[in-house]
Amino acid sequence: MNIYRDLDVDPIINACGAVTRLGGAPMPGTVLDAFCEAAHGWVPLDQLQAAASRKIAAATGTEAGLVTSGSAGASTLGTAAILAGHDLGRMERLPQCAGFPHEIIIAREQRSGYDHAIRATGAKLVEVGFNEIVSNAGARRTETWEYEAAVTGETAGIAYVYSETSQPSLESVIAMAHRRKLPVLVDAAGELPPKKNLAAIAGLGADLVTFSGGKAIRGPQSTGILCGRRELISSAALQMLDMDDHFELWDPPPDLIDRSQLVGHPRHGIGRSLKVSKEEIIALLTALAKFSSDGYAEEREQAYSMLQTIQNILSEAPVECRLIDFPDQERWPLLEVTLSPALAPHALDMCRSLRDGKPPIYVDHTRVQEGIMGINPLCLDATQAETLGSRFLEELHTLKS
Ligand SMILES: *Cc1c(COP(=O)(O)O)cnc(C)c1O
């Protein structure tokens, strides 16, 4: 790993999985090979995105798709498409939205730092519902009527963050939105696996769906997918692609960009700063094909045995290990380590010293306040799993003494 050491950056043991701040998911060899091969040729990016669109459409059961700069980039582009459509003036003005509908309705409980990607277009988020359960002041979640009650002439669309437990159901939100002729943009960045979600979410009628390319799909960390209705994807593509051409010469593939809808040649849109390279597009498509055909099944077994190794090393330690496997056998197993009640208040210190050691070890700290640390095997190899286990044990001894 000298390429990093030469820069005085220490490679770490990443037990957090495909998180962006630690470098994302491991790309398989075939994906890396495809990336390198793509570097040896030049193609018009609109033609390449049109080819990608066909592949993504086939994998997701949608009309069209785009390779984007992450799921966050897809959210920005999807929102830009909803706001501007094929109106060149609006495309040019974003993120200035005065004079046209630019409110996006979202459930208060679905707000997160990621919706900055929606707001970056100039869209104004209008929150509905409450966070009653979290605030310990009620029992109900957001309801569909609350979205509808917020619809005004300024409403441009609905944003929905999908998960297995999202409320109200996506179906009911879509039914209401379509009754009011509003598009629904769904953030499903991390909702793979299960593989079936690739098509199932759009299958519910969502107009646009976003996925991360650098999580379970294991394409380049910087990639994502926007898929859905052709018209919207066309607008998104126009606002992302480099537009430095002459209208008379420009000949975009009609299944990606409907030139007949344009009164002239757009300038660079708001998504021009979210560009992806030819290599990234090819690598993402290669990873998507592998993910779709269950190319990662074998590694899932190895992941399980790495977690067992760690569990064995910790068998005598003052912790409780829970190896979580998923019945659908698609999601990767996880190891949850709960410190004994005496040690639990020091869990943050333990995370800190794991990070400060050599090599630095990053465990999942999502539930550290409860004395729980997670170990995600996605980015581990067998040697690292053993190192992690024994370092964990050492740190526990230090903590006890
Ligand atoms: C990971 C994630 C994102 C961002 O995805 P990128 O591909 O890193 O841009 C957005 N929304 C949610 C819910 C996520 O989990």
Ligand as a Chemical Component Dictionary entry (heavy atoms), coordinates in Angstrom:
data_LIG
# 
_chem_comp.id                   LIG 
_chem_comp.type                 NON-POLYMER 
_chem_comp.pdbx_formal_charge   0 
_chem_comp.three_letter_code    LIG 
# 
loop_
_chem_comp_atom.comp_id 
_chem_comp_atom.atom_id 
_chem_comp_atom.alt_atom_id 
_chem_comp_atom.type_symbol 
_chem_comp_atom.charge 
_chem_comp_atom.model_Cartn_x 
_chem_comp_atom.model_Cartn_y 
_chem_comp_atom.model_Cartn_z 
_chem_comp_atom.pdbx_ordinal 
LIG C1 C1 C 0 -25.250 6.852 1.258  1  
LIG C2 C2 C 0 -26.476 7.659 1.173  2  
LIG C3 C3 C 0 -26.556 8.764 0.317  3  
LIG C4 C4 C 0 -25.367 9.253 -0.472 4  
LIG O1 O1 O 0 -24.959 8.338 -1.436 5  
LIG P1 P1 P 0 -23.626 8.628 -2.281 6  
LIG O2 O2 O 0 -23.640 7.536 -3.307 7  
LIG O3 O3 O 0 -22.487 8.547 -1.336 8  
LIG O4 O4 O 0 -23.769 9.976 -2.874 9  
LIG C5 C5 C 0 -27.749 9.439 0.211  10 
LIG N1 N1 N 0 -28.836 9.067 0.927  11 
LIG C6 C6 C 0 -28.792 8.022 1.773  12 
LIG C7 C7 C 0 -30.036 7.647 2.527  13 
LIG C8 C8 C 0 -27.612 7.272 1.921  14 
LIG O5 O5 O 0 -27.577 6.226 2.758  15 
# 
loop_
_chem_comp_bond.comp_id 
_chem_comp_bond.atom_id_1 
_chem_comp_bond.atom_id_2 
_chem_comp_bond.value_order 
_chem_comp_bond.pdbx_ordinal 
LIG C1 C2 SING 1  
LIG C2 C3 SING 2  
LIG C2 C8 DOUB 3  
LIG C3 C4 SING 4  
LIG C3 C5 DOUB 5  
LIG C4 O1 SING 6  
LIG O1 P1 SING 7  
LIG P1 O2 DOUB 8  
LIG P1 O3 SING 9  
LIG P1 O4 SING 10 
LIG C5 N1 SING 11 
LIG N1 C6 DOUB 12 
LIG C6 C7 SING 13 
LIG C6 C8 SING 14 
LIG C8 O5 SING 15 
# 
